[in-house]
Amino acid sequence: MKKIVFIFLVLSILYSVSLALEINYYGHACIKLSFENQYSIIIDPFSSNYPIPSTDADLIISTHEHPDHFNPNFLNKKVEIIVGTKNNGKDWNIINRETKGIKIWNIPVYHDNSKGSQRGKNSIIVIEGDGLKIVHMGDIGHLLNKEELSKLKNVDLLFIPVGGFFTLDIKDVITTIKEISPKVVIPIHYKTEYTKDWPILPLSNFLKEAEKDFKIVSLNTNNIKLSQRNLPNKTEIWILNYK
């Protein structure tokens, strides 16, 4: 009996290690997560500026209702949509669900550092699947308190806005990364040719400061696979293309 239990545990560990999450970055804050069980999620689809990709998904999640993060017609078909805020950002929706073995929940936060008085509310989205803990910060506008940080332990992959102005400034982004201490950070929400008129900063401004504390890995693709096997031991910043 002990031998059977041991074999079962070994097989369970090997199975969890072999899982690989596919990640596509479509620009701005828009991410697609494709899990081994063929279930896929798009987070923060934009309504304009960037080209809308030809893709598919089972679920859309928006951290909040601003149009650069919320587009219910992104896939040109009816699909389940979850939004972390309601009433134009005046209130939060509470998300806590499990679908096909994938856990999805949110942490209510703000879009600014004045408890939402300037830009309303925002949600941090936490997704657990394929043996990984993934966190999308949406338009986080303030440093996290102890209670919020306590919910963000053992994070494998962190998507965080780095362009500032509407979100954390670069100094606070780096502080937040250090506090969460994820294995991989993928920067989002920065100035590109598609948002050249926006008052946000380009990626290079963030990298200039981040390289003082973290290893920067530039990947010449917008598509990667991530598993426990290829996670770094210390926090690294991975740069994905957005087209």
C-alpha positions in Angstrom: 0.0 0.0 0.0 2.8 2.4 0.9 4.5 1.6 -2.4 1.3 2.4 -4.3 0.9 5.7 -2.5 4.6 6.6 -3.2 4.2 5.8 -6.9 1.0 7.9 -7.0 2.8 10.9 -5.4 5.7 10.6 -7.8 3.4 10.5 -10.8 1.5 13.5 -9.5 4.7 15.5 -9.1 6.0 14.5 -12.5 2.6 15.4 -14.1 2.5 18.9 -12.4 6.1 19.5 -13.4 5.5 18.6 -17.1 2.6 21.0 -17.5 3.4 24.0 -19.7 1.4 27.3 -19.9 1.4 29.1 -23.2 1.5 32.9 -23.1 0.7 35.3 -25.9 1.2 39.1 -25.5 -0.9 41.2 -27.8 0.2 44.6 -26.6 -0.7 47.1 -23.9 -2.1 45.0 -21.1 -3.6 42.2 -23.2 -2.5 38.7 -22.4 -3.7 35.3 -23.5 -3.1 32.2 -21.3 -3.6 28.8 -22.9 -3.6 25.9 -20.4 -2.7 22.3 -21.0 -6.4 21.3 -20.8 -7.1 23.4 -23.8 -8.9 26.1 -21.7 -7.8 29.6 -22.6 -8.2 33.0 -21.0 -7.7 36.5 -22.4 -7.0 39.3 -19.9 -7.6 43.0 -20.5 -8.5 43.1 -24.2 -8.2 46.6 -25.6 -10.8 48.4 -27.7 -8.5 50.5 -29.9 -5.0 51.6 -30.7 -3.4 48.2 -31.1 -4.4 45.8 -33.9 -6.9 43.2 -32.6 -5.5 39.7 -33.2 -7.3 36.8 -34.8 -7.5 34.5 -31.8 -10.0 32.6 -29.7 -10.6 32.0 -26.0 -13.0 30.5 -23.5 -13.1 33.4 -21.1 -12.3 37.1 -21.1 -11.2 38.8 -17.8 -10.9 42.5 -17.4 -9.3 44.0 -14.4 -11.5 47.1 -14.7 -13.8 48.8 -17.2 -11.6 51.3 -18.9 -11.7 50.8 -22.7 -7.9 50.0 -23.0 -8.6 47.0 -20.7 -12.2 46.1 -21.5 -13.6 45.1 -24.9 -16.5 42.6 -24.8 -16.3 42.3 -28.6 -12.6 41.5 -28.8 -13.3 38.0 -30.2 -16.3 38.9 -32.4 -18.4 36.2 -30.7 -20.3 35.6 -27.5 -17.9 34.5 -24.7 -18.1 34.5 -21.0 -16.7 37.8 -19.5 -15.6 38.6 -16.0 -14.9 42.1 -14.9 -13.1 43.1 -11.7 -15.1 46.3 -11.3 -18.6 47.5 -11.9 -20.6 50.8 -12.1 -17.8 52.4 -14.2 -15.2 51.6 -11.6 -17.1 52.8 -8.6 -17.4 49.3 -7.1 -15.6 46.0 -7.2 -16.9 42.6 -8.3 -15.7 39.8 -6.2 -14.2 36.9 -8.2 -13.7 33.5 -6.7 -14.2 30.5 -9.0 -12.6 27.4 -10.3 -13.1 26.2 -13.9 -11.6 23.0 -15.2 -9.1 22.9 -12.4 -8.1 26.6 -13.0 -8.6 28.8 -10.0 -9.4 32.5 -10.6 -9.8 35.2 -8.0 -9.2 38.9 -7.5 -7.8 41.3 -5.0 -9.7 44.6 -4.9 -7.3 47.6 -5.3 -7.3 51.1 -6.7 -6.4 52.8 -10.0 -4.7 55.6 -8.1 -3.1 56.4 -4.8 -6.1 58.2 -3.4 -8.5 55.3 -2.9 -10.0 55.6 -6.3 -11.0 59.3 -6.2 -9.1 60.1 -9.4 -9.4 57.0 -11.6 -11.7 54.6 -9.7 -11.2 51.0 -8.7 -9.1 48.2 -10.2 -8.7 44.5 -9.5 -5.6 42.4 -9.3 -6.4 39.1 -11.1 -4.8 35.9 -9.7 -4.9 32.7 -11.7 -3.6 29.3 -10.6 -3.3 26.6 -13.2 -0.7 24.2 -14.8 1.3 24.3 -11.6 1.8 28.1 -11.8 0.5 31.1 -10.0 -0.1 34.0 -12.4 -0.9 37.6 -11.3 -2.1 40.4 -13.6 -2.0 43.8 -11.8 -4.2 45.7 -14.2 -3.9 49.4 -13.7 -2.5 49.3 -10.2 -2.1 52.8 -8.9 -0.6 52.4 -5.4 1.8 50.4 -3.3 0.2 47.4 -1.8 -0.5 47.1 1.9 0.4 44.1 4.1 -2.9 42.4 3.7 -2.8 42.7 -0.1 0.8 41.5 -0.2 -0.1 38.5 2.0 -2.3 37.2 -0.8 0.5 37.4 -3.3 2.9 34.8 -2.0 4.7 32.3 -4.2 3.9 34.1 -7.5 5.5 32.6 -10.5 4.5 35.1 -13.2 3.7 38.8 -12.7 2.3 41.1 -15.3 2.7 44.7 -14.1 2.2 48.1 -15.8 5.5 50.1 -16.1 4.6 53.2 -18.1 3.4 55.3 -15.1 1.2 58.3 -15.2 -2.1 56.3 -15.0 -0.4 53.7 -12.8 2.6 53.2 -10.4 5.7 55.2 -11.2 8.9 53.3 -12.0 10.2 53.6 -8.5 7.1 52.1 -7.0 6.9 49.4 -9.7 10.4 48.2 -8.7 9.4 48.3 -5.0 6.3 46.2 -5.8 8.3 43.7 -7.7 10.7 43.3 -4.8 7.8 43.0 -2.3 6.0 40.3 -4.4 9.3 38.6 -5.4 7.9 36.6 -8.4 10.0 34.3 -10.5 9.2 36.1 -13.8 8.0 39.6 -14.5 6.6 40.6 -17.9 6.2 44.4 -18.2 3.0 45.7 -19.8 1.2 49.1 -20.3 4.0 51.3 -21.7 4.3 53.7 -24.6 4.7 52.2 -28.1 4.1 53.4 -31.6 0.4 52.6 -31.0 0.2 54.8 -27.9 2.7 57.5 -28.9 0.3 60.3 -27.9 -0.3 58.9 -24.4 1.5 60.4 -21.4 3.0 57.1 -20.4 6.7 56.2 -20.6 8.4 53.8 -23.0 9.7 50.4 -21.8 13.3 51.6 -22.0 12.7 54.0 -19.0 11.7 51.1 -16.8 14.5 48.8 -18.0 17.1 51.5 -17.3 16.2 51.4 -13.6 15.2 47.7 -13.4 18.5 46.4 -14.7 20.1 47.7 -11.5 18.3 45.1 -9.5 17.1 42.4 -11.9 18.3 40.3 -14.8 16.7 41.4 -18.0 15.9 38.7 -20.6 14.8 39.9 -24.1 12.8 37.4 -26.0 12.3 38.0 -29.7 8.7 36.7 -29.7 5.3 37.4 -28.3 4.7 33.7 -27.5 6.3 31.6 -24.9 5.7 28.5 -22.8 6.3 28.5 -19.1 6.4 25.7 -16.6 8.1 24.9 -13.3 11.0 23.5 -15.3 12.0 26.8 -16.9 11.4 29.2 -14.1 14.5 31.1 -12.8 15.6 30.8 -9.2 15.6 34.6 -8.8 13.3 37.3 -10.2 14.0 38.0 -13.9 12.3 40.6 -16.2 11.3 38.9 -19.4 10.6 41.2 -22.4 8.0 40.0 -24.9 7.3 41.4 -28.3 3.7 42.7 -28.7 3.2 41.9 -32.3 
